[in-house]
Amino acid sequence: MSNITRRQFLEDSILAAAGTAAAWIPTPLEATEERAVSANDKITAAIIGCGIRGKQHASESARLSDCEIAYVCDPDRDRAAEVAADLVAKKRPEPKAVQDLRVILDDKSVAAVFVATPNHWHALAAVWAMQAGKDVYVEKPVSHNISEGRRIVQVARKLSRICQGGTQNRSNGALAEAIRYIHDGKLGEVKLARSIVYGRRDSIGGPGPCEIPASVDYNLWAGPAPMDKLTRPKFHYDWHWFWNTGNGELGNNNIHSTDVCRWGLGVTGLGRAVISYGGRLGYTDAGETTNTQVVIHDFGGKTIVTETRGLKTDPFNANFKGGWVFYGTEGIIAGESLFDLEGKQVRTFEGKTESHFGNFLKVVRSRKASELHADILEGHQSTALCHVGNISYRLGRLASPGEVEKQLGQLKVHDDVLETFERTRKHLLENNVDLGKSKLTLGPLLRLDSEKEQFADNPVADALLTREYRKPFVLPTAKEVS
């Protein structure tokens, strides 16, 4: 049986079974006094960002009796008021609703913050909060660019703050058992992990004028990003699809399964090389990021392949919508289930799942950062993989199918990359996208200096490791942190 046919057979068998405010001067980068929190004290916390994830943070915190939300914050005052009302409806004390996060940072009674802002605010909110003496739970992706992620790690370590990333699969007990099975060598040699995120994303419309809601302080909303004239019809949420504020679907949802792939393979850093291809295909709108993308991460002896689709598509398998797959010499793990090499289900892993938010608060009390399920360093490294994939794409050129195949055929990785490309091409044809006419963007193969977290002899790519910050919303430099 050929490799392609065998993989298709195994996957089919297995998966069928499975601002206006004054400038705020942050606290100097010195170790802050530890806040003693007794076992009987409630932790006073704040939620920064009151969109979809912020509402979920409020719902989760409302279930935790040892946490009291004193503030909710959003540049859109209506959103902040809505989350405050939601907490009252859940029989929790009414928090103060504010537009400027610096009000929260100035309140010494606040011990912890949950950051659920748009991506471009994640790092600055986390760093400012830790400088103000607070512990931080920061949503995925933990940063908007690679240098931001490293800065969060540096500040957390320097100030001995507790900082957890929002990759909550790390608190899934059954998944943790599956990962332990891999790490114990029971799956044999595992060289390939695949991340699959297929989710319909229709056109966002435009380009055209964007009416900023009257309830929004746009200066505070933009923060470190430029106050550009927006061209998307919908102000909220669709910031995901613009490079100044978002990271596309790769950073929005694929970060979760990419993190699991990295966890299972036991790889650290940026890898040896990365290449990406894709495009925003099937419609024309105001968006900039891809709706179809494949990224190949070369870690030398191991490979992570991520696939993202936003157009109408069948599942990866008829009974499998997405997630992660590990291919071992002694079996395959898909989701939380183990299969033998013939595709027969062997077992489903079991384990106790803990609230990711609860885990964070427990460690806020204990000060034992080693007990975090998703320490900020792990969140940073997984987020960084999404960033380097996007950088390859952003530096790409339009290419014919033949040119893509030629480039992919030269890769020496642990995946049949041409078969993956053919599946992508077939998917696009089913959406009436002819790659002979609407060409894909083929990114360059970028070599990486993983230790330095930069590209090898590529200043053009290195320029995308950070951004230009709009004053006063400026992230401290590495020298200022060291």
N, C-alpha and C positions, 0 to 999 in steps of 0.2 A: 504494500500500500504506500503511495507517495506521501511525503510529509504533509503536503497541503490537504490531501484527502483524509489522512489520518487525523489531523488536527480538527478538521471540520466534523469528522465522525465523533471524536471524543467530546468536542464542545457541544454538539447536538445531543449526545447521550447524557452528558453531565448536567448541562444547564437546563435540560428539560426536566430534571429531577430537582434542581436547586433554586473784626467787626466794628459794629457800631459801638461796642464797648471799648474802653481804653486798653492799651497794650498791657498784657500781663507778663510780669517778669518771673520766670520759674525759679524755684528754689535752687541754690547752688548745688552742684553735684557732690554732695557729701552724704555719708551714711546718716540716715535719719533715725531718730529715737524709735526703738521698737515699741509698738503699741501692744500692751498686754491685753489679751482677750481671754477672759475666763470661760470655762465650759458652760457657765450659766448665762453669760452675757449674749445679747443679740448683736450681730455684726451690722453696723450701720453702713449702708451701701447706696450707690447711685447708678442709674441706668443712663448712659450717654448714647443717644440715637434711638428714636422711637418709631422706626419703620417696622417692617415685617419681623426682623430678628429682634428688635427691641421689644416688641409686644410679646414675643416668645420668651425673652428673658424675664419679663414681668410675670408671665404665667408660671414659669419655673420657680422664680424666687418666691412667689406667693405660696407655693407648696412647702417652702422651707421655713420652719418655725423659728430657726435661729438667725434669720436674716430680715432686716427691716429696711425697705427702700425709702430713703429720706428725700431723694431728688429723682426726677426724671428730666431729661434735657434733650432738646432738639431745636435747631434753628427755625423750624416750623412750629410756632407756638400752639397751633391747633393739634398737631401730632402729640406734643408733650402733654397737653391737656387730656387728650383721649386716653393715653396710657395711664395717667394719674387716675382718671375715672375708672378704668378697668381694674386697677388695684383696689379701689374703694368697693367696687362691685364684688370683688373676691374677699371682702371682709378684712382687708388690710388697711392700715392707717393711710390717710391721704398724703402723698408726697408733695413737696414743692415742685412746681413745673417752671423750668427756666429755659432760656434760649442759649445762653452762653455757658459753656462747660467750665469756664474759669471761676464762676460763682461757686461751683462744687469744689474745685481744687483749693479754694481759699477757706473752706469749712473744715477745720481740723477734726470735727466729730465724725467725718466720713472716713471709714477704714478701707473701703474697697469700692472699685468701680467696675461696671460691666460696659465694655465699649462695643456698641453695635451700630456705629456710624457708617456712612459710605466709606469705601476702601481708602480713599485718599486721606482720610482723617485718622485711620486706625493707629498708625505709629505715633503721630504727634500727640494724640489723646493719651495713649499708653505711657509715653515718655514723660509728658507733663504731669500725669497723675502720679507716677512713681517718684518724680522729683518733689512732688507735694506730699510725699510720705504715705501714699496709698498703694494697696495691692491691686492687681489688674487682671481681669479676664477680658481678653481681646478676641473678637470674632475672626473667623477666617475670611479671606486670606489675612494673615496677621499684619501684612504690610502692603503698600502700593508698589514698592520696588525693593530690590535686594539690600541696598545699603540701609534702608529703614528697618528691615527685619533684624539685621545685625546690631543696629543701634538699640533696639528694644532689649535684646539679649545683654548687651554691654551695660545698659543702665540697670537692668534687673540684678545683674551680678554685682555691680559696684555698690548699689544701695541695699543689697540683700532684701529686695522686694520679692513677693510671690507673684508670678506672672504665668497664667495659663492660657494656651491657645484654644480657639473654639472648634477644634477637630474632635468632636464628641464621640466618634467611633472608638477612640482610645478607652472609653469607659464602658464599652460593650463587653460584658463578661464572656459570652460565647465566642466572640471574635478574638478576645485575648487568649482563650484556650487554643483556638486554631493557630494563632501566631506562635504560641509556645510549642505547638506540635511541629511547626516548621523549624523553629530555632533549635529544637531537640534533635533535629536531623531525621525525623521519622518520615518526612516526605521525600527523603533522598536529596539529591543535588537539585537545587532550584535556581535556575538561571533567568527565568522570564516571569514577569508579572504584568498583567494587563488591566488597565483602568478603563471602564466603559461608562460614559455618561451620554445617553441619548435622551433629549427632552425637547419637545417642540417649542420653538421660539419664533413667533410670527414677526412680520415687519413691524417696526415701531413707528413707521410713517415718516413724513418729512423728506428732505430737509425743508424747514420753514421756521417761522418765528415761534418762540417758546414763551408762553406767558407765565412768569414766575408768580406763584400765589402770593396774595397780599399778606398772608400769615407768615411768610418766610423772610428771614434776614439773610439775604443772599451773600453778604460779606462773610457772615459767620458760616454759612453753608459751604462756601468755596474754600475758606480757610487757606491751607497751603497752596491750593491750585489757583490758576489764573481766573479772574472773573470774566471769562469769555462770554460773548453773546451766544446763547444756546440755540441750537437748530432742531432740537427734538420736540415733538408735540407735547409729550408728557414729562413734567419736571421730575417727579419722584420715580425711583427705581431704574428707569432707563439710563441713568448715569453709568450703570454697569457696562454699557456698550461703547464707552468713549475712553480713550487712553488717558486723558488727564485726570479722570476720577475713578475708573474701573479697570478691570483686568479680563473682561470677557467671561465666557462660560468656563474657561479653564481655571480662572481664579475664583469664580463664583461657586461652582458645584464640583468640578473635577478635582479640586484641591482635596476633597474628602477621600476619594478613592485613591488618589495619588499618594496621600499620606499613608493609607493602609498598605499600598504596594511597597513603599519605602520601608515601612515598619516590618513587614513580613520578610523582605529580602535582606534586611539588616544593613542597608547601605546608608552612608552618611555623606554630607557634602553635596556638591553640585554635579558630581560625576565627571567623566572624562571628556564627553562631547555631547552635543544636542543638535537636533535638526527638526524642523517643523514644516508642514505644508498645510494649506487650507485656503479659506476665503470666506467672504460674506457673499453668498451665492443664492440664486433663486428669486431674488427680489432686489429692488433698489430703495434704500431709505437713508435716514440720517446717520445710522450707526457706523462705527469704525471697526469694531472688533469682529472676529470671525463668528460664523454660525456653523462652520464645518472645519475641524482641525484635527490633525494627527501629530503627536510629538513623540520622538524616539530619544530616550535618554540612555546613553552608553556609559555604564559603570565598569567597563572592562570585562570582568567575568560575569556580569549580570546586566539585564536590560529591563527598563520599564517603558511600555508603550501606552500612551493615553489616546483615546479616541473620543471626540466630542462631536455630536450632531445636534443641530437645531432645526433642521427641516423635517418634514414628515418622514418617518422611517419605521420599519419593522424593528422589533427588539433585536438585540445581539443574537438572541435565540428566541424561539416562539414562546418559551416560558421563562425568559430571563430578561428583565428590563435594563439591568446595568449593575455596576459594582466593580468587583475585583476578582481576578482569577490568577492563581499561582500554579505553575506547571513544574512538577517535580519528577525525578526518575522513578519514584516509588508511588506516585499518585498525584492527584490534582485536588486543590482546594478552591471551591467557588463559593463566594459568600461565606457562610459559616458551616459548610458541609464538606466532607471528605469523600473522594471517589477513587476507585482503583483505576489502573491504566486502561481498562476496557470500558470505563464509563459507568460502572455499577456503584451505586451509592453505598458507602461503607458505614458512615455515621454522621450525625449532626452534632456539632460541639455544643456543650452547655456550660454556662458559667453565670455568676451573679453580676448583674449590671448595676452600676452605681450612677446616680445623677452626676453628670459632668460638672454642674454648678455646685452640687453638694460636695464633690471632691475638692473643688477649689476652696470653698469656705472652710472645709475641714483643715486644709493645709494653711489657710490664713490663721487659724487658731494654733496649729502645732508648730508652724514655722519650719517644717521639714519639707523643703522643696522637692526632695527625692520621692515624696509620696504623690506628687502631681501626676495625673495620667497623661497630660499633654503639656509638659514644660515648654516654655516659650522657645527654647532651642530647637525642639522637635517641630514646633509649628513653623518656625523660621525656615528650617531646612526644606520642609515639604512645600511651603509657599514659594521658596526660591526656585524650585523645579518648575513651577508654573511660570515664574518670571522669565527664566532662561528660554523656555519654550516659546513664549510670546516674543521675546527679543529676536530669536531666529526668524519667526514669521514676519516681524515688522521690518527686518532688514532684507526681506526676500524680494524676488522678482517674478513677474508673470512667466509661466512656463507651460509648455505643451505636455500632454501625457507622456510622450516619449522622453522628454527631458527629465521629467520627474522619475520615470523608471530608470533612466540611466544613472541618475544621482543615487537613488536608493539601492540600485544593484551593486554599488561600490561599498556599501556599508558592511561591516563585519560585526554583526550583533546577533543576539539570540532570539530572533523572530524572522519569520518569512515576510519581510517588509513589502515585497511585491504583492503578496496575497492580500495583505492589509490594504494596500493601495487599490487593488482591484475591487475589493469590497466597497471601499469609499467611492470609487468611480461608478460602480453599479448603483449605489445609493443615490448619487447625484443624477444619474440618467433617469432614475425612477421619479425624480423631481423636475424632469425636463431641463436639466442643466447639462449641456453638451460641452465637455471640456475642450473640444476643438475650437469652440467659439468663446465660451466664458472660461478663461484659463484660471487655473489655480495659482496661488502665490507659493513659490518654492523658496523656503528659507535656506540660508547657507548652513553648512555643517560647521558649528562653532566649537572650537577646542576650548577647554576650560582649565583654569588654575583653581582647583577646588579649595585648596588651603587658603588662598588669598581672596576667594570669592569674587573672582573677576575672570575675564576672558584672556586667552593666551594671545598676546601680540595683536590685539584688535581694539584700538581706541574708539572706533565707531560704535562697536557693541558695548564697550565699557561706559560710554556716555549715557547709555540707557539703564545703568545700574542705580542711578539716582535721578533727582529732578531739580528744577529751579524752584525755590520756595518763595512765596509771596509774604512779605513782611506784614505783620509781626509773627506770622505763623511759620516759624523756621525751626526745623529739627536741628538739635546740636550736632556738631561734627564729631568724627571719631576722636580727634584730638581733644575736643572739649569734654568728652566722656572719659577718656583715659586718665 
